[in-house]
């Protein structure tokens, strides 16, 4: 399996998608009613951002967000994002070396100060994910994605084996996951030879949970990780089958 998508629920997928496309320097893939997709290429490592129309706002604090790399000029990055439509955001962060902003739909993101751990990440430095047990969840996501353990600032951090692209940071949760769906989640895709039923059974064995299909008959399957964070398992790509 491989991590393929960061999915953002959006009231206006086109508006939000174009903001992030410009912010990250992505290449547009899809622009259709209810969905906007764009691709980030980090020296050949691909990560897609998918913006899907979901008009109902979340009632819980975000459990996944984007930390953005800024290199040696953090303020220049902040000003560029503000010009694109971001706004300053106070989440009670206090005096910290990073800058918290909100995207045009209020999703928080952080513009990070320069850190050695973020060398070679591209524009997304990290994907911080709230966890009830970072050690347990790091083992779960390491199995699910094939990513490897790396040094970082979070209790546990994972990264693509090529050491390109963002870190997946397992961070202690401020509060347990509520039934409300995350506005951001991750998708992994099966690779040739992997069986969807077997993968689903192993997700449950490792502490995850299968979610019922709520929006019709789609080719992907929905689950949670052991801390309740939603994720989707996509079928093998037609080009790989």
VENBELGI-V544156 format. One record per residue. RES is the residue in one small letter. PHI is phi in whole degrees, -180 to 180 (none if undefined). Layout:
res: (RES,RES)
phi: (PHI,PHI)
//
This chain:
res: (x,x,x,x,x,x,x,x,x,x,x,x,x,x,x,x,x,x,x,x,x,x,x,x,x,x,x,x,x,x,x,x,x,x,x,x,x,x,x,x,x,x,x,x,x,x,x,x,x,x,x,x,x,x,x,x,x,x,x,x,x,x,x,x,x,x,x,x,x,x,x,x,x,x,x,x,x,x,x,x,x,x,x,x,x,x,x,x,x,x,x,x,x,x,x,x,x,x,x,x,x,x,x,x,x,x,x,x,x,x,x,x,x,x,x,x,x,x,x,x,x,x,x,x,x,x,x,x,x,x,x,x,x,x,x,x,x,x,x,x,x,x,x,x,x,x,x,x,x,x,x,x,x,x,x,x,x,x,x,x,x,x,x,x,x,x,x,x,x,x,x,x,x,x,x,x,x,x,x,x,x,x,x,x,x,x,x,x,x,x,x,x,x,x,x,x,x,x,x,x,x,x,x,x,x,x,x,x,x,x,x,x,x,x,x,x,x,x,x,x,x,x,x,x,x,x,x,x,x,x,x,x,x,x,x,x,x,x,x,x,x)
phi: (none,-142,-72,-117,-129,-105,-109,-119,-67,-144,-71,-128,-58,-66,-64,-68,-64,-68,-60,-71,-61,-70,-64,-104,74,-89,-110,-66,-111,-138,-141,-137,-54,85,-154,-140,-128,-143,-120,-101,-112,-107,53,96,-88,-102,-140,-96,-111,-117,-114,-117,-69,-139,-73,-79,-72,-75,-105,-124,-64,-59,-108,-141,-149,-102,-101,-103,-78,-129,64,-98,-137,-61,-66,-64,-64,-60,-65,-66,-69,-63,-66,-82,127,-74,-135,-63,-139,-108,-111,82,-72,69,-89,-128,-81,-103,-116,-97,-126,-117,-76,-61,-110,87,-72,-73,-147,-120,-96,-84,-73,-66,-139,-61,-64,-99,-63,77,-76,82,-69,-97,-76,-157,-118,-75,-123,-69,-142,-76,-152,-57,-65,-62,-72,-63,-65,-63,-72,-65,-65,-68,-104,78,-74,-115,-71,-136,-73,-163,-94,-81,-54,-140,-134,-122,-154,-53,-56,-73,61,-110,80,-71,-86,-97,-104,-91,-115,-58,-74,-77,-156,-61,-61,-95,-63,-63,-72,-60,-77,-122,-149,-111,-115,-116,-116,-66,-105,-52,94,-88,-103,-62,-65,-66,-63,-60,-64,-72,-59,-67,-60,-90,106,-80,-146,-80,-106,-70,-68,-114,-125,110,-94,-112,-75,-96,-122,-109,-143,-121,-81,-62,-94,93,-75,-68,-153,-124,-109,-90,-70,-58,-61,-61,-76,-105,-84)
//
